């Protein structure tokens, strides 16, 4: 029995020959293969042909391959890496991890089954871009029973100095992976650490081990695919304090965790924690909901706020306001039954906390997500912490329209009966259409920071900085410099402060600048809906749209749903500014049309200022605050 395979003139053909006669023939066009990039074919094969590679041919930027595996002839049109990995079988699981100030130790079970007799070379164990250690992975030409107790030759202990984990480029999240070459083609695949069968998947993101080394906090955790990740970040100021070290020590955290678990089981009283971004604000409506629940007699409501917050002194003496990192804060952290906030629960402590007990309790409690911005611009892609199954996935979420509800249900995979159409709390905090033609002619630039630019050593090479500078320069031709304000993203605010734009950076709460923004220029930020609600005009500067959507997913609004002019170059921006700003006055009717108003009300339906009342009513019906 023989098989002949040919790819010619964009047609893949396979023929089976027995005793000099063609007994079976199969053909498929490249267009059909693209629609179905891989499949098993119905050819019957014999023992001698069970592991054969018949075709390996570059097609555009992929590999078209035909091969037999056990009882099937298969074809695939895929990447070079995936094509190579189809020809081997891998055993790959981490048995144990530990870290201290000296070493990171990983006990790994792994092997390669090389049934196609490929050339394997340069095997290495890697962490991010800087750790690469030679690794002698056992290679077998026949498969075996996956038994970790018997296959002891497949168990290896990998040790890496903790000091070597500190990367010069300060990359926080580093994947851990195996790399080697198959027939001189470099491939890599992530190091897995499977969840125990009896452990709930909600604990996927809990740190497995952690340490503090010099000025860094380091821990290992899984991602959503059960692959190992190294988290290495600069320590926050609070992590150096005695109080933090005491309350967040393993012994105290474990004790508080179990005491909290016991209290929740024995007491019928419900405790809800309210907080905003980094527990540093009280401006997005969360505090107002907290106050309303307290006023209505629910004494299980507590608002967490950092003493360093500019809002702290204003509210610190109000009943139920708790200082972050205080003794009562730590008790409530583990005693809470639910979180109600505009942010994910990690904002209650540190975003990438080493504390596994804090991360466990966060995984166990429901989040009622109030949103700080309308979800109708950027999509929630696979990397969003808010989609179902991720560490920040909400149990309930508030939205402002039927349109937004449908988008949230589809993109975040949240059941529709867990989506509360009440309007976002922030829109009960601000006045509807208080800005008008007679308002001060203030223009605000607020662009989105792109995570895929974090690797740049000089942030001035980023599109974020370059576009901010270009927009500022053009706006300054038509408005006085003092009327052009830049809202810098928190991640690069300190960096941009060292540039010529420093004097134009807004240093007060964002809510305040949006209340005076007669014209907002953004790219992909949901603050556009906040600004428009207050009466401002919006311009969408999307110079890098194609690349942005490639990296982050397609934007949600269709062309006829945008609430402002949409432009794609600095020349287009200059043209509309020339037309819409005369004698240093912004013409609101030019930037904000009746059609824009009509579109807006299909995305954010409520303008009566009663969103907070509706949210509180919904929380009562769900028995979250009753």
Order of alpha helices (4+ residues) and beta strands (2+ residues): beta-beta-beta-alpha-beta-beta-beta-beta-alpha-beta-beta-beta-beta-beta-beta-beta-beta-beta-beta-beta-alpha-alpha-beta-alpha-beta-alpha-beta-alpha-beta-alpha-beta-beta-alpha-beta-beta-alpha-beta-alpha-alpha-beta-alpha-beta-alpha-beta-alpha-beta-beta-alpha-alpha-alpha
